Amino acid sequence: MIVPIRCFTCGKLIADKWEEFAKRVKDGESPAKVLDELGITRYCCRRMFLSHVELIDEILRYEEARRKAAEEH
């Protein structure tokens, strides 16, 4: 998981709240409600949570494919 440590705009610490946010949203809670309860009220910080895309899993898949191709040659 690669989550920004701080909000890009205001600098508020946000990484410590990511796991709880992700778990609760995955369990079906409303993202807006979860952010409110976590105290994430600034729209710039909310953007960080709502627009985050977990790309590391995608990157690792390409790395595994590259290693396999290298082993075959």
Contact map, one row per residue, 1 for C-alpha under 8 A:
1110000000000000000000000000000000000000000000000000010100000000000000000
1111000000000000000000000000000000000000000000000000010100000000000000000
1111100000000010010000000000000000000000000000000001000000000000000000000
0111111000000110000000000000000000000000000000010000000000000000000000000
0011111000001111000000000000000000000000000000000000000000000000000000000
0001111100111110000000000000000000000000000000000000000000000000000000000
0001111111111100000000000000000000000000000110010000000000000000000000000
0000011111100000000000000000000000000000000100010000000000000000000000000
0000001111100000000000000000000000000000000110000000000000000000000000000
0000001111110000000000000000000000000000000110000000000000000000000000000
0000011111111000000000000000000000000000000000000000000000000000000000000
0000011001111100000000000000000000000000000010000000000000000000000000000
0000111000111111000000000000000000000000000000000000000000000000000000000
0001111000011111110000000000000000000000000010000000000000000000000000000
0011110000001111110000000000000000000000000000000000000000000000000000000
0000100000001111111000000000000000000000000000000000000000000000000000000
0000000000000111111110000000000000000100000000000000000000000000000000000
0010000000000111111111000000000000000000000000001000000000000000000000000
0000000000000001111111100000000000000000000000000000000000000000000000000
0000000000000000111111110000000000000000000000000000000000000000000000000
0000000000000000111111111000001001100100000000000000000000000000000000000
0000000000000000011111111100000000000000000000000000000000000000000000000
0000000000000000001111111110000000000000000000000000000000000000000000000
0000000000000000000111111111100001000000000000000000000000000000000000000
0000000000000000000011111111111001000000000000000000000000000000000000000
0000000000000000000001111111100000000000000000000000000000000000000000000
0000000000000000000000111111100000000000000000000000000000000000000000000
0000000000000000000000011111110000000000000000000000000000000000000000000
0000000000000000000000011111111011000000000000000000000000000000000000000
0000000000000000000000001001111111000000000000000000000000000000000000000
0000000000000000000010001000111111100000000000000100000000000000000000000
0000000000000000000000000000011111110000000000000000000000000000000000000
0000000000000000000000000000111111111000000000000000000000000000000000000
0000000000000000000010011000111111111100000000000000000000000000000000000
0000000000000000000010000000001111111111100001000000000000000000000000000
0000000000000000000000000000000111111111100000000000000000000000000000000
0000000000000000000000000000000011111111000000000000000000000000000000000
0000000000000000100010000000000001111111000000000000000000000000000000000
0000000000000000000000000000000000111111100000000000000000000000000000000
0000000000000000000000000000000000111111110011000000000000000000000000000
0000000000000000000000000000000000110011111011000000000000000000000000000
0000000000000000000000000000000000000001111111000000000000000000000000000
0000000000000000000000000000000000000000111111100000000000000000000000000
0000001111000000000000000000000000000000011111110000000000000000000000000
0000001011010100000000000000000000000001111111111000000000000000000000000
0000000000000000000000000000000000100001111111111100000000000000000000000
0000000000000000000000000000000000000000001111111110000000000000000000000
0001001100000000000000000000000000000000000111111111000000000000000000000
0000000000000000010000000000000000000000000011111111000000000000000000000
0000000000000000000000000000001000000000000001111111000000000000000000000
0000000000000000000000000000000000000000000000111111100000000000000000000
0010000000000000000000000000000000000000000000011111110000000000000000000
0000000000000000000000000000000000000000000000000011111000000000000000000
1100000000000000000000000000000000000000000000000001111110000000000000000
0000000000000000000000000000000000000000000000000000111111100000000000000
1100000000000000000000000000000000000000000000000000011111110000000000000
0000000000000000000000000000000000000000000000000000011111111000000000000
0000000000000000000000000000000000000000000000000000001111111100000000000
0000000000000000000000000000000000000000000000000000001111111110000000000
0000000000000000000000000000000000000000000000000000000111111111000000000
0000000000000000000000000000000000000000000000000000000011111111100000000
0000000000000000000000000000000000000000000000000000000001111111110000000
0000000000000000000000000000000000000000000000000000000000111111111000000
0000000000000000000000000000000000000000000000000000000000011111111100000
0000000000000000000000000000000000000000000000000000000000001111111110000
0000000000000000000000000000000000000000000000000000000000000111111111000
0000000000000000000000000000000000000000000000000000000000000011111111100
0000000000000000000000000000000000000000000000000000000000000001111111110
0000000000000000000000000000000000000000000000000000000000000000111111111
0000000000000000000000000000000000000000000000000000000000000000011111111
0000000000000000000000000000000000000000000000000000000000000000001111111
0000000000000000000000000000000000000000000000000000000000000000000111111
0000000000000000000000000000000000000000000000000000000000000000000011111
